[in-house]
Amino acid sequence: MSALRSPGGTGRWRRSRAALALAAVTAFAVACSSSANNPGTAAGGDGASMTIVTPDTGITWTLDDGFGGFEPGKNVQATLLRKPFVDSPQGRGVQQQDVYNYGPYLASSYEVSPDGLTYTFHLSNAISASGNEITSDDVLWSYERKFGTPGSLAAGIMAPSLTDPAQQIKKIDDKTFTITIPQAGLGTTFLALLSDLCGQIYDSTELKKHVTPDDPYAVKWSAQNPNYGFGPYKVTDYKPGQSVTMTARDDFVLGPPKVKTINIRIVPDPGTRANAVKNGDADLAENVTPADSATLSQDPNLIAPQVSNPNTYIMMPLVTNKAPFDNTLVRQAMAYATPYQQIIDNVYRGLAQRKGPGFLLDDAPGYSNAGFPDYTYDPAKAKALLAQAGFPNGVGFTLAVSAAEPDVREAAIQIQTQAKAAGFDITIDEMPASEFAQQRTNHTSQAFILRDYAITLTPPYELLVYTAPNGANNFADWYYKPFQDALAYGNTLPDALSDQAGQAWNAAEKMYLDEAPIVFIGQVQPNVLVSSRITGYAWTSDNWIDYFNFGTVSP
């Protein structure tokens, strides 16, 4: 494979360490060719099944296994609470979550003590895929596993609401338990977390059958045997790196799913994924390029979903544990060397927006952006900051990018080209998704660019998600005590969504932006393409699709 260069420039591109899985693409294309002119046949035209094509993001069934593609796991698992769906302004059947309300799910109800510290939960009669009814013991053991498994993301995500499950979670009876949080002001974020990945509860009766001295929580076993959840689907066929078949559970606590079979097919090439939906060979394609979405969404039979305030950002963490980004001035210079609007226009084709330099969603109650730095593309200002930092002749660094995100790769090229005028000489290092995930956790790159999002959309969580000290998600390995103090102060306030709290979050976010450990480029719309035969596609704060929300697929 010849080396790629940025358009019109002389920038360098390191050869990818993973060749495109051409054989897999060809096999999918051949398999679908017979139905290319018969929409609905291969895609589930019987009205009871649907096909999803996706890149290989490395399926991870629970957060205890580490970081990976959690979407299939989301649909075999279930959470204690659930965020409701409302219609998107786009219409056409597209929905989005109401991210500040939390309703019953595995917990049928809950009450809060007068001091706002103790939450009493009452469990439903949910049955797991293994046939066991949910109990308080499942809740206690699930959190023991989440916090006790090396590599689990739960401890970093749940803090400071939940830091010691053994002390904070108490069983009252088989269907009742309490969780006590340290401060009443953490309550909103705590409820949101119970509606997201950390709220998933596992069937401890089933998992305990498979524990060993070396695997005390059956994590290794469950990585290959995912049917221990209380979610709407069970896995009936799983070929890592190739496919997953999921079958609806008639005994699901919210009722039988309308789509009875979900066929997930791994297709590495984004153009092939998009064309599969266009040709009727699939119902939904994930990780579609913005160019394909913008073009194909003109087809009345296809939908590129759009929501009012997407929480996916394209962002560029600047790793502060090594040069040159151990220098605040260099980080600020990079913030001025980034061609924001050019990326939004040229890469995202109208399917992204930039409301400012910050990260907090501006529709949160109490939000304020007062005093933020005005990061716009300004190469002259960037060069002046580099000179002030001791780099009058510019500076070079390597920018890592995942091969699974073609739009991010295009954005990296735009940055590489335009930042040269500001004094930055950038080498782009493209790598497989699994390797990229590892480097982002281990802070081994000088900088990297990705699409990512805060799963839980309360301001204190959004501010903490990429800054938790020693957290696996602290992409830039950044610690700044005044920022942490400002965040801690906000959490002492009784209502995280009040105007008073909004001022506290504003002060913390301003420090975050001034220090520039991460350059937030813009908010990206869902990168999926959906057949108009599909009803019930809904944007969720975790950006993974809720299969239970799908209606019957039209032939």
C-alpha positions as CSV (number, residue, x, y, z in Angstrom):
1,M,0.0,0.0,0.0
2,S,1.5,3.4,-1.0
3,A,1.8,6.1,1.6
4,L,-1.1,8.5,1.7
5,R,-0.6,12.2,1.8
6,S,-2.9,15.0,2.7
7,P,-4.6,16.7,-0.3
8,G,-2.4,19.4,-1.8
9,G,0.1,19.0,1.0
10,T,3.3,17.2,1.9
11,G,2.3,15.9,5.3
12,R,3.3,12.4,6.3
13,W,1.0,9.4,7.0
14,R,2.3,6.4,8.7
15,R,1.3,3.1,7.1
16,S,-1.6,1.5,8.9
17,R,-0.7,-1.6,10.9
18,A,-3.9,-3.3,9.7
19,A,-4.7,-4.1,6.1
20,L,-8.3,-3.7,5.1
21,A,-10.2,-6.9,5.5
22,L,-11.0,-7.1,1.8
23,A,-12.1,-10.7,2.0
24,A,-14.8,-9.9,4.5
25,V,-16.1,-7.0,2.4
26,T,-16.2,-9.2,-0.7
27,A,-17.9,-12.0,1.1
28,F,-20.6,-9.7,2.3
29,A,-21.1,-8.1,-1.1
30,V,-21.4,-11.5,-2.8
31,A,-23.8,-12.8,-0.1
32,C,-26.0,-9.7,-0.6
33,S,-25.9,-9.5,-4.4
34,S,-28.8,-11.8,-4.9
35,S,-31.1,-9.4,-3.0
36,A,-29.7,-6.2,-4.3
37,N,-32.8,-5.6,-6.5
38,N,-35.2,-7.0,-4.0
39,P,-35.3,-4.7,-1.0
40,G,-36.2,-6.4,2.3
41,T,-35.3,-10.0,1.4
42,A,-31.9,-10.3,3.1
43,A,-32.6,-7.4,5.4
44,G,-35.6,-9.1,7.1
45,G,-38.5,-8.3,4.9
46,D,-40.6,-10.8,6.9
47,G,-41.2,-7.9,9.3
48,A,-39.8,-9.8,12.2
49,S,-36.0,-9.5,11.7
50,M,-33.5,-6.8,10.7
51,T,-29.9,-6.7,9.7
52,I,-27.3,-4.2,11.1
53,V,-23.9,-3.7,9.4
54,T,-21.1,-2.3,11.5
55,P,-17.3,-2.1,11.7
56,D,-15.4,-4.4,14.0
57,T,-15.1,-2.3,17.2
58,G,-14.4,-5.3,19.3
59,I,-17.5,-6.4,21.1
60,T,-17.4,-6.1,24.9
61,W,-20.4,-7.6,26.7
62,T,-20.0,-5.6,29.9
63,L,-17.8,-2.8,31.3
64,D,-16.0,-5.3,33.5
65,D,-14.3,-6.7,30.4
66,G,-12.7,-3.3,29.6
67,F,-13.4,-0.9,26.8
68,G,-14.9,-1.9,23.5
69,G,-18.1,-2.0,21.4
70,F,-20.9,-2.2,24.0
71,E,-23.9,-2.0,21.8
72,P,-24.8,-5.7,21.6
73,G,-24.1,-5.9,25.4
74,K,-26.6,-3.0,25.9
75,N,-29.3,-5.2,24.5
76,V,-28.6,-8.4,26.4
77,Q,-28.3,-6.4,29.6
78,A,-30.7,-4.1,31.4
79,T,-30.3,-1.2,33.9
80,L,-31.9,-0.3,37.1
81,L,-33.5,2.8,35.6
82,R,-34.4,4.0,32.1
83,K,-34.4,7.4,30.3
84,P,-37.6,8.0,28.2
85,F,-37.7,8.7,24.5
86,V,-39.3,11.8,22.8
87,D,-39.6,12.7,19.2
88,S,-36.6,14.3,17.5
89,P,-37.2,17.7,15.8
90,Q,-36.2,16.0,12.5
91,G,-39.4,13.9,12.5
92,R,-39.5,10.9,10.1
93,G,-39.9,8.6,13.1
94,V,-36.5,9.6,14.7
95,Q,-36.5,9.8,18.4
96,Q,-34.1,11.0,21.1
97,Q,-33.7,10.5,24.8
98,D,-34.9,12.9,27.5
99,V,-31.6,12.9,29.3
100,Y,-32.7,14.6,32.6
101,N,-35.5,12.2,33.5
102,Y,-35.2,8.7,34.8
103,G,-38.0,6.1,35.0
104,P,-38.4,2.5,36.2
105,Y,-36.8,-0.5,34.5
106,L,-35.3,-3.4,36.6
107,A,-36.2,-1.2,39.6
108,S,-40.0,-0.8,39.5
109,S,-39.8,2.2,41.8
110,Y,-37.6,4.1,44.3
111,E,-37.9,6.6,47.1
112,V,-35.5,9.2,48.4
113,S,-34.9,10.0,52.1
114,P,-35.7,13.6,53.3
115,D,-32.0,14.4,53.5
116,G,-31.5,13.3,49.8
117,L,-28.8,10.8,50.7
118,T,-30.5,7.3,50.8
119,Y,-32.3,5.8,47.8
120,T,-34.6,2.8,48.4
121,F,-35.2,0.7,45.4
122,H,-37.9,-1.9,44.7
123,L,-37.1,-4.5,42.1
124,S,-39.3,-5.8,39.4
125,N,-40.0,-9.4,38.6
126,A,-37.5,-9.4,35.7
127,I,-36.2,-12.8,34.5
128,S,-32.7,-13.2,33.1
129,A,-31.8,-15.0,29.9
130,S,-30.7,-17.9,32.1
131,G,-34.2,-18.1,33.6
132,N,-33.5,-16.6,37.1
133,E,-35.6,-13.8,38.7
134,I,-33.8,-10.7,39.7
135,T,-33.0,-10.2,43.5
136,S,-31.2,-7.8,45.7
137,D,-28.3,-10.3,45.8
138,D,-27.9,-9.8,42.1
139,V,-27.5,-6.0,42.6
140,L,-25.0,-6.4,45.4
141,W,-22.9,-9.0,43.6
142,S,-23.0,-7.1,40.3
143,Y,-21.5,-4.0,42.0
144,E,-19.0,-6.2,43.8
145,R,-17.9,-7.5,40.4
146,K,-17.9,-4.1,38.8
147,F,-15.6,-2.6,41.4
148,G,-13.6,-5.8,42.1
149,T,-12.5,-6.7,38.6
150,P,-9.1,-5.3,37.5
151,G,-9.6,-3.2,34.4
152,S,-13.3,-2.5,35.0
153,L,-14.3,1.0,34.2
154,A,-17.0,1.2,36.9
155,A,-15.0,2.7,39.8
156,G,-13.8,5.6,37.8
157,I,-17.3,6.2,36.2
158,M,-19.3,6.0,39.4
159,A,-17.1,8.2,41.6
160,P,-17.9,10.2,43.7
161,S,-21.5,9.0,43.9
162,L,-20.5,5.4,44.5
163,T,-17.0,4.5,45.7
164,D,-17.5,1.6,48.2
165,P,-20.4,-0.6,47.2
166,A,-20.0,-2.9,50.2
167,Q,-20.7,0.0,52.5
168,Q,-23.1,2.0,50.5
169,I,-25.4,-0.7,49.2
170,K,-27.6,-2.6,51.7
171,K,-30.0,-5.4,51.2
172,I,-33.4,-5.0,52.9
173,D,-35.0,-8.1,51.5
174,D,-35.0,-10.1,48.2
175,K,-36.7,-7.3,46.3
176,T,-35.6,-4.2,48.2
177,F,-32.2,-2.5,48.7
178,T,-30.8,0.9,49.5
179,I,-27.9,2.9,48.2
180,T,-26.6,5.8,50.2
181,I,-24.6,8.6,48.5
182,P,-22.2,11.0,50.3
183,Q,-23.8,14.3,49.2
184,A,-27.4,15.1,48.1
185,G,-26.1,17.2,45.2
186,L,-24.7,14.0,43.6
187,G,-28.3,12.6,43.3
188,T,-29.0,13.7,39.8
189,T,-25.8,12.3,38.4
190,F,-26.3,9.1,40.5
191,L,-29.7,8.5,39.0
192,A,-28.4,9.1,35.5
193,L,-25.6,6.6,36.0
194,L,-28.1,4.0,37.1
195,S,-29.8,4.6,33.8
196,D,-26.6,4.0,31.8
197,L,-23.9,1.3,31.5
198,C,-23.1,1.2,35.3
199,G,-26.7,0.5,36.1
200,Q,-26.6,-2.9,34.4
201,I,-27.4,-5.8,36.7
202,Y,-26.2,-9.3,36.1
203,D,-27.6,-12.7,37.0
204,S,-25.3,-13.7,39.9
205,T,-26.9,-17.1,40.2
206,E,-25.7,-18.0,36.7
207,L,-22.3,-16.3,36.9
208,K,-21.4,-17.9,40.2
209,K,-21.6,-21.3,38.5
210,H,-18.6,-20.4,36.5
211,V,-16.3,-18.7,39.0
212,T,-12.8,-20.1,39.5
213,P,-10.0,-19.2,41.9
214,D,-8.3,-17.4,38.9
215,D,-11.6,-15.8,37.7
216,P,-13.6,-15.0,40.9
217,Y,-16.3,-13.1,39.1
218,A,-16.5,-15.3,35.9
219,V,-15.4,-12.4,33.8
220,K,-13.4,-14.6,31.4
221,W,-16.3,-17.0,31.1
222,S,-18.8,-14.2,30.5
223,A,-16.7,-12.6,27.8
224,Q,-17.6,-15.5,25.5
225,N,-21.0,-16.4,27.1
226,P,-23.1,-13.3,27.2
227,N,-26.5,-14.7,28.2
228,Y,-26.5,-13.7,31.9
229,G,-28.4,-10.4,31.6
230,F,-32.0,-9.2,32.1
231,G,-32.2,-7.4,28.7
232,P,-34.6,-7.8,25.8
233,Y,-32.4,-10.1,23.7
234,K,-30.3,-13.2,24.1
235,V,-27.4,-14.2,21.9
236,T,-28.0,-17.3,19.8
237,D,-24.9,-17.1,17.6
238,Y,-21.6,-15.2,18.1
239,K,-18.6,-15.3,15.8
240,P,-16.1,-12.7,17.1
241,G,-15.0,-10.4,14.3
242,Q,-17.7,-11.7,12.0
243,S,-21.3,-11.7,13.2
244,V,-23.8,-11.8,16.1
245,T,-27.4,-13.1,16.0
246,M,-29.7,-11.9,18.8
247,T,-33.1,-13.3,19.4
248,A,-36.0,-11.5,21.2
249,R,-36.9,-12.8,24.7
250,D,-40.7,-13.3,25.1
251,D,-40.3,-13.1,28.9
252,F,-38.5,-9.7,28.9
253,V,-39.8,-7.5,31.8
254,L,-41.1,-4.8,29.4
255,G,-42.8,-7.2,27.1
256,P,-41.6,-9.1,24.0
257,P,-39.6,-7.0,21.5
258,K,-41.3,-6.4,18.2
259,V,-38.3,-7.2,16.1
260,K,-37.7,-10.9,16.8
261,T,-34.2,-11.3,15.3
262,I,-31.3,-8.9,15.1
263,N,-28.5,-9.9,12.7
264,I,-25.3,-8.0,13.2
265,R,-22.7,-8.3,10.5
266,I,-19.2,-7.0,10.6
267,V,-18.4,-5.2,7.4
268,P,-15.1,-3.2,7.5
269,D,-15.6,-0.9,4.6
270,P,-17.9,2.1,5.3
271,G,-18.9,2.5,1.7
272,T,-20.0,-1.1,1.6
273,R,-22.0,-0.6,4.8
274,A,-23.8,2.4,3.3
275,N,-24.6,0.7,0.0
276,A,-26.0,-2.3,1.9
277,V,-28.8,-0.1,3.3
278,K,-29.2,1.7,0.0
279,N,-29.6,-1.7,-1.9
280,G,-31.9,-3.2,0.7
281,D,-29.4,-5.7,1.9
282,A,-29.4,-4.2,5.4
283,D,-31.7,-2.1,7.5
284,L,-29.2,0.0,9.4
285,A,-25.5,0.9,8.8
286,E,-23.3,2.2,11.6
287,N,-20.1,4.3,11.3
288,V,-21.1,5.7,7.9
289,T,-19.0,8.5,6.5
290,P,-20.6,11.9,6.6
291,A,-20.1,12.2,2.8
292,D,-22.2,9.0,2.3
293,S,-24.8,10.1,4.8
294,A,-25.2,13.5,3.2
295,T,-25.5,12.0,-0.3
296,L,-27.7,9.0,0.5
297,S,-30.0,10.8,2.8
298,Q,-31.4,12.6,-0.3
299,D,-33.0,9.2,-1.1
300,P,-36.6,9.2,0.3
301,N,-36.1,5.6,1.4
302,L,-33.1,6.4,3.6
303,I,-32.7,8.5,6.8
304,A,-29.6,10.1,8.3
305,P,-30.9,10.7,11.8
306,Q,-30.4,14.2,13.3
307,V,-31.1,15.3,16.9
308,S,-31.3,18.7,18.6
309,N,-28.1,18.5,20.7
310,P,-25.9,15.5,19.9
311,N,-23.4,14.7,22.6
312,T,-20.8,13.0,20.4
313,Y,-17.8,15.3,20.0
314,I,-14.9,15.0,17.6
315,M,-12.1,15.8,19.9
316,M,-8.3,15.8,20.1
317,P,-6.7,15.0,23.5
318,L,-3.2,16.4,23.9
319,V,-1.4,14.1,26.2
320,T,0.1,16.1,29.0
321,N,2.5,13.5,30.3
322,K,5.0,14.0,27.5
323,A,6.4,16.8,25.3
324,P,5.3,18.9,23.6
325,F,1.9,19.0,25.3
326,D,3.3,19.1,28.8
327,N,3.4,22.8,28.1
328,T,0.1,24.7,28.5
329,L,1.0,27.3,25.9
330,V,1.6,24.6,23.3
331,R,-1.8,23.1,24.0
332,Q,-3.4,26.5,23.6
333,A,-1.5,27.0,20.4
334,M,-2.9,23.7,19.1
335,A,-6.4,24.9,20.0
336,Y,-5.8,28.0,17.7
337,A,-4.2,25.8,15.0
338,T,-7.3,23.6,14.5
339,P,-9.5,24.4,11.5
340,Y,-12.8,23.9,13.2
341,Q,-15.2,25.2,10.5
342,Q,-13.2,23.6,7.7
343,I,-13.7,20.2,9.4
344,I,-17.4,20.8,9.9
345,D,-17.9,21.9,6.3
346,N,-15.5,19.6,4.4
347,V,-15.7,16.4,6.5
348,Y,-19.2,16.5,8.1
349,R,-21.1,18.1,5.3
350,G,-23.7,19.7,7.5
351,L,-24.0,16.8,9.9
352,A,-22.0,18.5,12.7
353,Q,-22.1,21.8,14.6
354,R,-19.9,23.9,16.8
355,K,-21.6,26.0,19.4
356,G,-18.4,27.1,21.1
357,P,-15.1,25.8,22.5
358,G,-16.7,23.9,25.4
359,F,-17.9,20.4,26.1
360,L,-21.0,20.8,28.3
361,L,-24.3,20.6,26.5
362,D,-25.8,24.0,26.4
363,D,-29.4,22.9,27.0
364,A,-28.7,21.8,30.6
365,P,-30.6,23.9,33.1
366,G,-28.4,26.6,34.6
367,Y,-25.8,26.4,31.8
368,S,-23.5,29.4,31.2
369,N,-20.5,29.9,28.8
370,A,-19.4,33.3,30.2
371,G,-15.6,34.0,30.0
372,F,-14.7,31.1,27.7
373,P,-11.6,31.5,25.4
374,D,-12.5,32.1,21.8
375,Y,-10.7,29.2,20.1
376,T,-11.0,29.8,16.4
377,Y,-8.6,28.9,13.6
378,D,-5.9,31.6,14.0
379,P,-2.4,30.4,12.9
380,A,-0.8,33.7,13.7
381,K,-1.9,33.5,17.3
382,A,-0.8,29.9,17.5
383,K,2.6,30.7,16.2
384,A,3.0,33.5,18.7
385,L,2.1,31.1,21.5
386,L,4.6,28.5,20.3
387,A,7.3,31.1,20.3
388,Q,6.3,32.1,23.8
389,A,6.6,28.5,24.8
390,G,10.1,28.2,23.4
391,F,9.4,26.9,19.9
392,P,9.9,29.8,17.6
393,N,10.6,27.4,14.7
394,G,7.6,25.3,15.3
395,V,7.2,21.8,16.8
396,G,6.3,18.3,15.5
397,F,4.2,15.5,17.0
398,T,2.4,12.3,16.1
399,L,-1.4,12.2,16.0
400,A,-3.0,8.7,16.4
401,V,-6.2,7.8,14.7
402,S,-8.4,4.7,14.5
403,A,-8.8,2.9,11.2
404,A,-12.4,2.3,12.2
405,E,-13.4,5.9,12.0
406,P,-13.0,7.2,8.4
407,D,-14.5,10.7,9.2
408,V,-11.9,11.1,12.0
409,R,-9.1,10.2,9.6
410,E,-10.4,12.9,7.2
411,A,-10.5,15.4,10.0
412,A,-6.9,14.5,11.0
413,I,-5.8,15.2,7.4
414,Q,-7.5,18.7,7.6
415,I,-5.7,19.4,10.9
416,Q,-2.3,18.1,9.6
417,T,-2.6,20.4,6.5
418,Q,-3.9,23.6,8.1
419,A,-1.8,23.4,11.4
420,K,1.4,23.6,9.3
421,A,0.8,27.3,8.8
422,A,0.7,27.6,12.6
423,G,4.1,25.9,13.1
424,F,2.9,22.3,13.8
425,D,4.5,19.4,11.8
426,I,2.1,16.5,12.3
427,T,2.6,12.8,11.5
428,I,-0.6,10.8,11.4
429,D,-0.4,7.3,12.8
430,E,-3.4,5.2,11.8
431,M,-3.9,2.0,13.7
432,P,-6.5,-0.8,14.3
433,A,-9.4,0.0,16.6
434,S,-8.2,-2.4,19.3
435,E,-4.7,-0.9,19.3
436,F,-6.2,2.6,19.3
437,A,-8.4,1.8,22.3
438,Q,-5.3,0.5,24.2
439,Q,-3.2,3.6,23.5
440,R,-6.0,6.0,24.5
441,T,-6.2,4.3,27.9
442,N,-2.4,3.9,28.4
443,H,-1.6,7.5,27.2
444,T,1.1,6.2,24.9
445,S,0.5,8.7,22.1
446,Q,1.5,12.3,22.1
447,A,-2.0,13.2,20.9
448,F,-4.9,11.4,19.3
449,I,-8.2,12.3,17.6
450,L,-11.5,10.5,18.0
451,R,-15.2,10.7,18.3
452,D,-16.4,10.2,21.9
453,Y,-19.0,11.3,24.3
454,A,-20.1,11.5,27.9
455,I,-22.6,8.7,28.4
456,T,-24.2,10.5,31.3
457,L,-25.3,14.0,30.5
458,T,-25.2,15.9,33.8
459,P,-22.7,18.8,34.0
460,P,-20.6,17.3,36.8
461,Y,-20.3,14.0,35.1
462,E,-19.4,15.6,31.7
463,L,-16.7,17.6,33.4
464,L,-15.3,14.6,35.2
465,V,-15.5,11.9,32.5
466,Y,-12.2,12.9,30.9
467,T,-10.5,14.4,33.9
468,A,-10.9,11.9,36.8
469,P,-7.5,11.6,38.5
470,N,-5.8,8.3,37.5
471,G,-9.0,7.4,35.6
472,A,-8.8,5.1,32.5
473,N,-10.8,7.8,30.6
474,N,-8.4,10.6,31.5
475,F,-7.3,10.8,27.9
476,A,-4.8,13.6,28.3
477,D,-3.5,12.4,31.6
478,W,-4.3,15.8,33.0
479,Y,-4.5,16.9,36.6
480,Y,-5.1,20.5,37.7
481,K,-6.0,20.9,41.4
482,P,-8.0,24.2,41.0
483,F,-10.2,22.5,38.5
484,Q,-10.8,19.5,40.8
485,D,-11.5,21.9,43.7
486,A,-14.1,23.8,41.5
487,L,-15.7,20.5,40.6
488,A,-15.8,19.4,44.2
489,Y,-17.4,22.7,45.2
490,G,-20.2,22.3,42.6
491,N,-21.0,18.8,44.0
492,T,-21.6,20.3,47.4
493,L,-24.6,22.3,46.1
494,P,-28.0,20.6,46.6
495,D,-29.2,20.7,43.0
496,A,-26.8,20.0,40.1
497,L,-29.1,21.6,37.6
498,S,-29.8,24.9,39.5
499,D,-28.6,28.3,38.4
500,Q,-26.2,28.4,41.3
501,A,-24.7,25.1,40.3
502,G,-24.5,26.3,36.7
503,Q,-22.1,29.1,37.8
504,A,-19.9,26.5,39.5
505,W,-19.8,24.3,36.4
506,N,-19.0,27.4,34.3
507,A,-16.0,28.2,36.5
508,A,-14.7,24.7,36.2
509,E,-15.3,24.4,32.5
510,K,-13.5,27.7,31.9
511,M,-10.4,26.3,33.7
512,Y,-10.7,23.2,31.6
513,L,-10.7,25.2,28.4
514,D,-7.9,27.6,29.4
515,E,-5.7,24.7,30.2
516,A,-6.7,23.0,26.9
517,P,-5.9,19.3,27.6
518,I,-8.5,18.4,25.0
519,V,-9.4,20.4,21.9
520,F,-13.2,20.0,21.4
521,I,-13.8,20.5,17.6
522,G,-17.5,20.0,17.2
523,Q,-20.7,18.0,17.9
524,V,-21.4,15.3,15.4
525,Q,-24.8,13.9,14.5
526,P,-25.4,10.1,14.7
527,N,-23.2,8.5,12.1
528,V,-25.8,5.9,11.1
529,L,-27.9,5.4,7.9
530,V,-31.4,3.9,8.4
531,S,-33.9,2.4,6.0
532,S,-37.2,4.2,6.1
533,R,-38.7,0.8,6.6
534,I,-37.4,1.0,10.2
535,T,-39.4,2.7,12.9
536,G,-38.2,3.4,16.4
537,Y,-34.6,4.4,15.7
538,A,-33.6,6.5,18.8
539,W,-30.5,8.5,19.7
540,T,-29.4,7.6,23.2
541,S,-26.9,9.4,25.4
542,D,-24.5,6.4,25.1
543,N,-24.9,6.4,21.3
544,W,-25.6,2.7,21.2
545,I,-28.9,1.6,19.7
546,D,-31.7,0.3,21.8
547,Y,-33.1,-2.6,19.8
548,F,-36.1,-2.9,22.0
549,N,-37.4,0.5,20.7
550,F,-37.6,-0.7,17.1
551,G,-41.1,-1.3,15.7
552,T,-41.9,-4.0,13.3
553,V,-39.8,-3.8,10.1
554,S,-42.0,-3.1,7.1
555,P,-41.6,-5.5,4.1
